Amino acid sequence: MSGQTARLLEEFEALPEDEKRVFTVEFLRRAVPFDSGPLDDSEIAAAADHLLANLE
């Protein structure tokens, strides 16, 4: 990771929670479309487990 990227992440972590959400939405709008390729069942299950854990 470059120093510039590390600084961006540090600045992001310093934002209030509502600003983090706003930033994330805007960042994802600008992000280049990303194709991760096909997911296997274990990756889908792990993502679902992570999501559910965050919702609790």
N, CA, C and O atoms as CSV, one atom per row, in Angstrom:
chain,resi,resn,atom,element,x,y,z
A,1,MET,N,N,0.860,-1.171,0.000
A,1,MET,CA,C,0.000,0.000,0.000
A,1,MET,C,C,0.900,1.225,0.000
A,1,MET,O,O,1.891,1.295,0.727
A,2,SER,N,N,0.532,2.182,-0.830
A,2,SER,CA,C,1.332,3.407,-0.910
A,2,SER,C,C,1.084,4.287,0.304
A,2,SER,O,O,0.093,4.120,1.015
A,3,GLY,N,N,1.983,5.213,0.530
A,3,GLY,CA,C,1.821,6.168,1.615
A,3,GLY,C,C,0.589,7.024,1.423
A,3,GLY,O,O,-0.102,7.359,2.385
A,4,GLN,N,N,0.312,7.381,0.165
A,4,GLN,CA,C,-0.865,8.197,-0.131
A,4,GLN,C,C,-2.144,7.450,0.227
A,4,GLN,O,O,-3.067,8.032,0.797
A,5,THR,N,N,-2.201,6.162,-0.108
A,5,THR,CA,C,-3.376,5.356,0.229
A,5,THR,C,C,-3.519,5.218,1.738
A,5,THR,O,O,-4.627,5.313,2.265
A,6,ALA,N,N,-2.427,4.999,2.430
A,6,ALA,CA,C,-2.463,4.884,3.890
A,6,ALA,C,C,-2.978,6.173,4.523
A,6,ALA,O,O,-3.752,6.128,5.478
A,7,ARG,N,N,-2.555,7.313,4.000
A,7,ARG,CA,C,-3.029,8.600,4.520
A,7,ARG,C,C,-4.523,8.779,4.271
A,7,ARG,O,O,-5.244,9.268,5.140
A,8,LEU,N,N,-4.989,8.385,3.091
A,8,LEU,CA,C,-6.423,8.465,2.802
A,8,LEU,C,C,-7.226,7.624,3.790
A,8,LEU,O,O,-8.265,8.063,4.283
A,9,LEU,N,N,-6.746,6.422,4.077
A,9,LEU,CA,C,-7.446,5.557,5.029
A,9,LEU,C,C,-7.438,6.159,6.433
A,9,LEU,O,O,-8.440,6.079,7.144
A,10,GLU,N,N,-6.332,6.751,6.834
A,10,GLU,CA,C,-6.274,7.402,8.145
A,10,GLU,C,C,-7.270,8.555,8.222
A,10,GLU,O,O,-7.963,8.722,9.226
A,11,GLU,N,N,-7.337,9.345,7.160
A,11,GLU,CA,C,-8.285,10.461,7.123
A,11,GLU,C,C,-9.721,9.951,7.166
A,11,GLU,O,O,-10.572,10.531,7.840
A,12,PHE,N,N,-9.984,8.871,6.447
A,12,PHE,CA,C,-11.323,8.282,6.456
A,12,PHE,C,C,-11.698,7.848,7.870
A,12,PHE,O,O,-12.806,8.124,8.330
A,13,GLU,N,N,-10.791,7.179,8.555
A,13,GLU,CA,C,-11.064,6.702,9.920
A,13,GLU,C,C,-11.335,7.851,10.882
A,13,GLU,O,O,-12.018,7.660,11.889
A,14,ALA,N,N,-10.819,9.029,10.595
A,14,ALA,CA,C,-11.019,10.183,11.472
A,14,ALA,C,C,-12.374,10.867,11.253
A,14,ALA,O,O,-12.773,11.710,12.056
A,15,LEU,N,N,-13.080,10.516,10.183
A,15,LEU,CA,C,-14.374,11.145,9.897
A,15,LEU,C,C,-15.443,10.677,10.878
A,15,LEU,O,O,-15.362,9.569,11.409
A,16,PRO,N,N,-16.441,11.517,11.116
A,16,PRO,CA,C,-17.611,11.066,11.894
A,16,PRO,C,C,-18.346,9.978,11.100
A,16,PRO,O,O,-18.228,9.912,9.877
A,17,GLU,N,N,-19.097,9.133,11.797
A,17,GLU,CA,C,-19.766,7.999,11.154
A,17,GLU,C,C,-20.663,8.420,9.996
A,17,GLU,O,O,-20.668,7.757,8.959
A,18,ASP,N,N,-21.416,9.496,10.143
A,18,ASP,CA,C,-22.310,9.900,9.055
A,18,ASP,C,C,-21.524,10.346,7.822
A,18,ASP,O,O,-21.955,10.105,6.695
A,19,GLU,N,N,-20.390,10.984,8.024
A,19,GLU,CA,C,-19.550,11.373,6.892
A,19,GLU,C,C,-18.899,10.167,6.235
A,19,GLU,O,O,-18.701,10.157,5.020
A,20,LYS,N,N,-18.562,9.147,7.024
A,20,LYS,CA,C,-18.020,7.913,6.436
A,20,LYS,C,C,-19.029,7.297,5.481
A,20,LYS,O,O,-18.667,6.832,4.400
A,21,ARG,N,N,-20.307,7.293,5.884
A,21,ARG,CA,C,-21.348,6.728,5.011
A,21,ARG,C,C,-21.478,7.539,3.728
A,21,ARG,O,O,-21.557,6.971,2.638
A,22,VAL,N,N,-21.502,8.853,3.850
A,22,VAL,CA,C,-21.618,9.713,2.669
A,22,VAL,C,C,-20.425,9.501,1.746
A,22,VAL,O,O,-20.583,9.358,0.534
A,23,PHE,N,N,-19.241,9.484,2.324
A,23,PHE,CA,C,-18.033,9.282,1.528
A,23,PHE,C,C,-18.070,7.946,0.809
A,23,PHE,O,O,-17.746,7.863,-0.376
A,24,THR,N,N,-18.467,6.894,1.527
A,24,THR,CA,C,-18.483,5.554,0.941
A,24,THR,C,C,-19.428,5.483,-0.251
A,24,THR,O,O,-19.089,4.902,-1.282
A,25,VAL,N,N,-20.604,6.067,-0.114
A,25,VAL,CA,C,-21.565,6.081,-1.230
A,25,VAL,C,C,-20.954,6.788,-2.439
A,25,VAL,O,O,-21.018,6.283,-3.559
A,26,GLU,N,N,-20.368,7.949,-2.205
A,26,GLU,CA,C,-19.786,8.711,-3.312
A,26,GLU,C,C,-18.582,8.006,-3.915
A,26,GLU,O,O,-18.399,8.023,-5.132
A,27,PHE,N,N,-17.765,7.390,-3.082
A,27,PHE,CA,C,-16.603,6.662,-3.583
A,27,PHE,C,C,-17.035,5.504,-4.479
A,27,PHE,O,O,-16.478,5.299,-5.557
A,28,LEU,N,N,-18.031,4.752,-4.023
A,28,LEU,CA,C,-18.491,3.604,-4.808
A,28,LEU,C,C,-19.142,4.039,-6.121
A,28,LEU,O,O,-19.078,3.307,-7.109
A,29,ARG,N,N,-19.758,5.203,-6.146
A,29,ARG,CA,C,-20.322,5.717,-7.411
A,29,ARG,C,C,-19.228,5.977,-8.428
A,29,ARG,O,O,-19.424,5.810,-9.632
A,30,ARG,N,N,-18.079,6.387,-7.931
A,30,ARG,CA,C,-16.977,6.745,-8.827
A,30,ARG,C,C,-16.035,5.582,-9.136
A,30,ARG,O,O,-15.214,5.671,-10.049
A,31,ALA,N,N,-16.154,4.508,-8.385
A,31,ALA,CA,C,-15.241,3.378,-8.549
A,31,ALA,C,C,-15.426,2.735,-9.922
A,31,ALA,O,O,-16.534,2.667,-10.453
A,32,VAL,N,N,-14.339,2.279,-10.464
A,32,VAL,CA,C,-14.371,1.567,-11.732
A,32,VAL,C,C,-15.129,0.261,-11.514
A,32,VAL,O,O,-14.923,-0.402,-10.498
A,33,PRO,N,N,-16.000,-0.120,-12.445
A,33,PRO,CA,C,-16.677,-1.410,-12.280
A,33,PRO,C,C,-15.653,-2.526,-12.049
A,33,PRO,O,O,-14.626,-2.598,-12.723
A,34,PHE,N,N,-15.952,-3.368,-11.105
A,34,PHE,CA,C,-15.012,-4.421,-10.709
A,34,PHE,C,C,-15.676,-5.772,-10.865
A,34,PHE,O,O,-16.740,-6.019,-10.296
A,35,ASP,N,N,-15.056,-6.638,-11.628
A,35,ASP,CA,C,-15.568,-7.991,-11.805
A,35,ASP,C,C,-14.632,-8.943,-11.071
A,35,ASP,O,O,-13.505,-9.185,-11.501
A,36,SER,N,N,-15.117,-9.472,-9.965
A,36,SER,CA,C,-14.293,-10.373,-9.168
A,36,SER,C,C,-14.315,-11.797,-9.705
A,36,SER,O,O,-13.640,-12.679,-9.174
A,37,GLY,N,N,-15.085,-12.016,-10.751
A,37,GLY,CA,C,-15.215,-13.362,-11.294
A,37,GLY,C,C,-16.259,-14.133,-10.510
A,37,GLY,O,O,-16.860,-13.604,-9.575
A,38,PRO,N,N,-16.471,-15.364,-10.887
A,38,PRO,CA,C,-17.497,-16.156,-10.198
A,38,PRO,C,C,-17.103,-16.457,-8.752
A,38,PRO,O,O,-15.930,-16.666,-8.442
A,39,LEU,N,N,-18.105,-16.476,-7.877
A,39,LEU,CA,C,-17.884,-16.809,-6.473
A,39,LEU,C,C,-18.294,-18.262,-6.241
A,39,LEU,O,O,-19.271,-18.744,-6.815
A,40,ASP,N,N,-17.537,-18.945,-5.397
A,40,ASP,CA,C,-17.961,-20.305,-5.057
A,40,ASP,C,C,-18.827,-20.257,-3.799
A,40,ASP,O,O,-18.912,-19.227,-3.131
A,41,ASP,N,N,-19.455,-21.360,-3.493
A,41,ASP,CA,C,-20.405,-21.415,-2.383
A,41,ASP,C,C,-19.785,-21.024,-1.048
A,41,ASP,O,O,-20.444,-20.383,-0.229
A,42,SER,N,N,-18.528,-21.397,-0.814
A,42,SER,CA,C,-17.900,-21.071,0.468
A,42,SER,C,C,-17.679,-19.568,0.604
A,42,SER,O,O,-17.801,-19.028,1.704
A,43,GLU,N,N,-17.355,-18.881,-0.496
A,43,GLU,CA,C,-17.179,-17.428,-0.451
A,43,GLU,C,C,-18.506,-16.726,-0.193
A,43,GLU,O,O,-18.559,-15.746,0.550
A,44,ILE,N,N,-19.571,-17.221,-0.799
A,44,ILE,CA,C,-20.894,-16.641,-0.588
A,44,ILE,C,C,-21.329,-16.851,0.858
A,44,ILE,O,O,-21.865,-15.937,1.485
A,45,ALA,N,N,-21.102,-18.047,1.386
A,45,ALA,CA,C,-21.477,-18.340,2.772
A,45,ALA,C,C,-20.688,-17.474,3.746
A,45,ALA,O,O,-21.249,-16.974,4.721
A,46,ALA,N,N,-19.393,-17.291,3.494
A,46,ALA,CA,C,-18.565,-16.458,4.372
A,46,ALA,C,C,-19.039,-15.005,4.344
A,46,ALA,O,O,-19.088,-14.346,5.383
A,47,ALA,N,N,-19.389,-14.504,3.154
A,47,ALA,CA,C,-19.886,-13.135,3.042
A,47,ALA,C,C,-21.213,-12.982,3.788
A,47,ALA,O,O,-21.438,-11.975,4.459
A,48,ALA,N,N,-22.085,-13.974,3.672
A,48,ALA,CA,C,-23.369,-13.929,4.378
A,48,ALA,C,C,-23.160,-13.958,5.883
A,48,ALA,O,O,-23.821,-13.218,6.612
A,49,ASP,N,N,-22.251,-14.800,6.359
A,49,ASP,CA,C,-21.951,-14.862,7.792
A,49,ASP,C,C,-21.432,-13.522,8.296
A,49,ASP,O,O,-21.828,-13.064,9.368
A,50,HIS,N,N,-20.555,-12.900,7.532
A,50,HIS,CA,C,-19.988,-11.603,7.910
A,50,HIS,C,C,-21.091,-10.542,7.968
A,50,HIS,O,O,-21.155,-9.753,8.911
A,51,LEU,N,N,-21.947,-10.532,6.958
A,51,LEU,CA,C,-23.046,-9.573,6.929
A,51,LEU,C,C,-23.988,-9.759,8.128
A,51,LEU,O,O,-24.363,-8.786,8.781
A,52,LEU,N,N,-24.359,-10.982,8.407
A,52,LEU,CA,C,-25.249,-11.248,9.533
A,52,LEU,C,C,-24.608,-10.858,10.861
A,52,LEU,O,O,-25.287,-10.332,11.743
A,53,ALA,N,N,-23.317,-11.108,11.012
A,53,ALA,CA,C,-22.624,-10.734,12.238
A,53,ALA,C,C,-22.648,-9.214,12.432
A,53,ALA,O,O,-22.766,-8.733,13.559
A,54,ASN,N,N,-22.538,-8.466,11.343
A,54,ASN,CA,C,-22.568,-7.009,11.417
A,54,ASN,C,C,-23.965,-6.470,11.712
A,54,ASN,O,O,-24.104,-5.361,12.227
A,55,LEU,N,N,-24.992,-7.240,11.393
A,55,LEU,CA,C,-26.360,-6.804,11.620
A,55,LEU,C,C,-26.824,-7.052,13.052
A,55,LEU,O,O,-27.817,-6.475,13.495
A,56,GLU,N,N,-26.117,-7.896,13.761
A,56,GLU,CA,C,-26.519,-8.228,15.155
A,56,GLU,C,C,-26.183,-7.120,16.104
A,56,GLU,O,O,-26.448,-7.230,17.301
